[in-house]
Amino acid sequence: MERAHGEPLGAGLYIVATPIGNLGDITLRAVDVLKRAALIACEDTRVTGKLLKAVGADARMQRYDDHASEDTRRRILDRARAEPVALVSDAGTPLVSDPGYRLVREAREEGIAVTTIPGPCAAIAGLTLAGLPNDRFLFAGFLPVKEKARGEILQELGEVDATLVFYETGPRLVRSLEAMAGVWPKREVAVARELTKLHEECRTGIAADLAAHYAAHPPKGEIVLLVGPPVAAPSTADPDALLAQALEEMSPSKAAAAVAKATGLDRKALYARAVELKGR
């Protein structure tokens, strides 16, 4: 339910997304909540302090990160029971590879109102730029630092039929790309960096080529690393027979999509053939 202009902000926990680079991406609703909140829980008071100054908010801040104690969480929840408390991360949407899970879970368990103020999210921004299939995707956060654990995670995710989305840092990017090249040598990969900033970049290719590029041009900052889904090997089965079978239960468009996924053949060509078969 929308709050009338000028009406006080109700007590509760407000999950506020903040810009990932370009300050112009902050929403009007986020600014309104930050100005009206009695307390703002944040990862780094220096980072959030700059944002608050830019939007004209002067709420008290409380540091809340992955190392926050249970007592700190309890104080924040007690405050949210009586007053509006905003939770922000240094950039983007809280809880997406950022602190907040326990805080939100306990707030809900205790009947404290939880409201989301949606906005920027690096994972989604990267997905929109990459040109990879986006009908299904899996966000997998940061890959492990240690080589063995990283390899195990990549093997585990290898059969997931979806675009994989990771966060990565500049210093670790090449190692992660090299690991991906060893496991998925032919899958399409995208590196999205400097998102929403002046030098925004989204470079695509196979992992080995991207690793070589960034070894020669070391990137800085945080990065969204995306990997396309597994590509089905071309089938030796007769496509006409597969289409005829699929057409018994599906429309030509759906039959073409199903056979394309099973065989790796061109969907448009299969659709044209499906229309011909259907018309016989």
C-alpha positions in Angstrom: 0.0 0.0 0.0 1.4 3.4 -1.0 2.2 5.8 1.8 0.6 9.3 1.5 3.0 12.1 1.0 4.2 13.5 4.3 2.9 10.5 6.3 5.5 9.3 8.8 7.4 6.2 7.9 6.1 3.2 9.8 8.3 1.1 12.2 10.1 -1.8 10.6 13.1 -2.9 8.6 13.5 -1.4 5.1 15.8 -3.1 2.7 17.1 -0.3 0.5 19.0 -0.8 -2.8 21.7 1.8 -3.5 23.6 2.7 -6.6 26.4 0.4 -7.9 28.3 3.2 -9.5 26.2 5.9 -10.9 24.5 8.0 -8.2 21.7 8.9 -10.7 20.4 5.3 -10.4 19.1 5.8 -6.8 15.3 5.7 -6.7 13.1 8.5 -5.4 11.6 6.0 -2.9 15.1 5.0 -1.6 16.0 8.7 -1.0 12.7 9.2 0.8 13.3 6.2 3.1 16.9 7.2 3.8 15.8 10.7 4.8 13.0 9.4 7.1 14.8 6.4 8.7 15.7 6.7 12.4 18.7 4.5 11.9 20.6 3.1 8.9 22.4 -0.2 9.2 25.3 -0.3 6.8 28.5 -2.2 5.9 30.8 0.8 6.1 29.7 4.1 7.6 32.3 6.0 5.5 30.8 4.7 2.2 27.2 5.2 3.3 28.0 8.6 4.8 29.0 9.8 1.4 25.7 8.6 -0.1 23.7 10.2 2.7 25.4 13.5 2.2 24.7 13.4 -1.5 21.0 12.8 -1.1 20.6 15.1 1.9 19.9 12.5 4.6 21.4 12.8 8.1 20.2 9.7 9.9 22.3 8.0 12.5 24.3 5.0 11.1 25.1 1.7 12.7 27.8 -0.6 11.3 26.4 -4.0 10.3 28.5 -6.4 8.3 29.3 -10.1 8.2 31.2 -9.8 11.5 28.5 -8.0 13.4 27.7 -9.6 16.8 24.4 -11.0 17.9 24.1 -8.1 20.3 24.4 -5.6 17.4 21.7 -7.5 15.5 19.5 -7.5 18.6 19.8 -3.7 19.0 18.9 -3.1 15.4 15.9 -5.4 15.6 14.7 -3.7 18.9 15.0 -0.3 17.2 13.1 -1.6 14.1 10.3 -2.8 16.3 9.6 0.9 17.3 11.0 3.0 14.5 11.9 2.8 10.8 15.4 1.2 10.3 17.0 1.0 6.8 19.5 -1.7 5.8 21.9 -0.8 3.0 25.0 -2.4 1.6 28.0 -0.5 0.2 26.5 -0.8 -3.3 23.5 -2.5 -4.9 20.8 -4.7 -3.3 21.4 -5.9 0.3 21.5 -9.6 0.9 22.8 -10.3 -2.7 26.3 -11.5 -1.6 26.0 -8.9 1.1 25.1 -9.0 4.8 21.5 -9.1 6.0 20.2 -12.6 5.8 20.1 -13.2 9.5 18.7 -9.8 10.2 15.8 -10.2 7.8 15.1 -13.7 8.9 14.9 -12.8 12.6 12.8 -9.7 11.9 10.3 -11.9 10.1 10.3 -14.5 12.8 9.6 -11.8 15.4 6.8 -10.2 13.4 8.7 -7.0 12.6 7.6 -5.5 9.3 10.1 -6.0 6.5 9.8 -3.8 3.3 11.9 -3.9 0.2 12.9 -0.8 -1.7 14.1 -2.3 -5.0 16.8 -0.8 -7.2 20.2 -1.5 -8.6 21.7 -5.0 -8.6 25.0 -5.8 -10.2 24.0 -9.4 -11.0 20.9 -8.3 -12.9 22.7 -5.4 -14.6 25.4 -7.8 -15.9 22.7 -10.3 -17.1 21.0 -7.6 -19.1 24.3 -6.7 -20.9 25.8 -10.1 -21.6 23.5 -11.3 -24.4 23.4 -14.8 -22.8 20.2 -16.8 -22.3 18.2 -15.2 -19.5 15.1 -17.3 -19.3 16.8 -19.2 -16.5 19.8 -18.2 -14.5 21.5 -19.1 -11.3 23.3 -16.6 -9.1 26.2 -18.3 -7.4 27.9 -15.5 -5.6 31.7 -15.4 -5.3 33.8 -18.5 -6.3 36.0 -19.9 -3.5 39.6 -18.5 -3.3 41.3 -21.9 -3.0 41.9 -23.7 -6.3 40.5 -27.1 -5.2 37.3 -25.7 -3.8 36.8 -23.5 -6.8 37.2 -26.5 -9.2 34.7 -28.5 -7.2 32.1 -25.8 -7.4 32.6 -25.4 -11.1 32.2 -29.2 -11.6 29.1 -29.1 -9.4 27.5 -26.3 -11.4 28.5 -27.7 -14.8 25.3 -29.5 -15.5 23.0 -26.7 -14.5 20.9 -25.8 -17.5 20.9 -22.1 -17.0 23.2 -19.1 -17.3 25.5 -18.9 -14.3 26.1 -15.6 -12.6 29.1 -15.0 -10.3 30.7 -12.0 -8.6 34.4 -11.7 -8.9 37.2 -9.2 -8.0 39.8 -7.8 -10.4 42.8 -9.5 -8.8 41.1 -12.9 -8.9 39.4 -12.7 -12.3 42.1 -14.3 -14.4 42.4 -17.3 -12.1 38.7 -17.9 -12.2 38.6 -17.6 -16.0 41.5 -20.1 -16.3 39.6 -22.5 -14.0 36.5 -22.1 -16.2 38.6 -22.7 -19.3 39.7 -26.0 -17.9 36.2 -27.2 -17.1 34.1 -25.5 -19.7 36.4 -24.8 -22.7 33.7 -24.1 -25.2 31.0 -22.3 -23.2 30.3 -18.6 -23.8 31.5 -16.4 -21.0 30.9 -12.7 -20.3 32.8 -10.3 -18.1 30.8 -7.2 -17.1 32.7 -4.5 -15.3 32.6 -0.8 -14.3 28.8 -1.2 -14.5 26.8 2.1 -14.7 30.1 4.0 -14.8 31.8 6.0 -17.5 33.9 3.0 -18.8 31.3 0.3 -18.5 32.4 -2.8 -20.4 30.9 -6.2 -21.2 33.4 -8.5 -23.1 32.3 -11.9 -24.3 34.1 -15.0 -25.6 35.4 -18.3 -24.4 37.1 -18.4 -21.0 40.6 -19.0 -22.3 40.6 -15.9 -24.6 39.1 -13.7 -21.9 41.8 -14.9 -19.4 44.5 -14.0 -21.8 43.0 -10.6 -22.4 42.7 -9.7 -18.7 46.1 -11.1 -17.9 47.4 -8.4 -20.4 45.0 -5.8 -19.2 44.4 -6.3 -15.4 41.0 -5.0 -14.4 40.1 -3.3 -11.1 37.0 -3.3 -8.9 34.2 -5.8 -8.7 33.1 -7.7 -11.7 30.0 -9.8 -12.8 31.2 -13.0 -14.4 28.6 -14.9 -16.5 28.7 -18.3 -18.1 26.2 -19.5 -20.7 24.3 -22.8 -20.2 25.6 -26.1 -21.6 25.2 -26.4 -25.4 23.6 -29.7 -26.5 25.8 -31.7 -28.9 24.2 -32.1 -32.3 22.0 -35.2 -32.5 22.3 -37.8 -35.2 18.6 -38.5 -34.9 16.4 -37.6 -37.9 15.0 -34.1 -37.2 11.9 -34.8 -39.3 11.1 -37.8 -37.1 11.7 -35.8 -33.9 9.5 -32.9 -35.2 6.7 -35.3 -36.2 6.7 -36.8 -32.8 6.7 -33.4 -31.1 3.9 -32.1 -33.3 1.6 -34.8 -31.9 1.4 -32.8 -28.7 2.8 -29.4 -29.5 2.4 -26.4 -31.7 5.0 -25.9 -34.5 6.8 -23.2 -32.5 7.0 -25.3 -29.3 8.0 -28.4 -31.3 10.8 -26.5 -33.0 12.0 -25.2 -29.7 12.0 -28.7 -28.1 13.9 -30.3 -31.0 16.4 -27.4 -31.2 17.2 -27.8 -27.5 17.6 -31.6 -27.9 19.7 -31.5 -31.1 21.5 -28.1 -31.2 20.0 -27.5 -34.7 18.7 -24.0 -35.7 15.3 -23.2 -34.2 14.1 -21.0 -37.1 14.9 -23.7 -39.7 13.2 -26.3 -37.5 10.1 -24.1 -37.2 9.8 -23.7 -41.0 10.1 -27.4 -41.4 7.5 -28.0 -38.6 5.0 -25.8 -40.4 5.5 -27.8 -43.6 5.0 -31.1 -41.8 2.0 -29.8 -40.0 0.4 -28.7 -43.3 0.7 -32.1 -44.9 
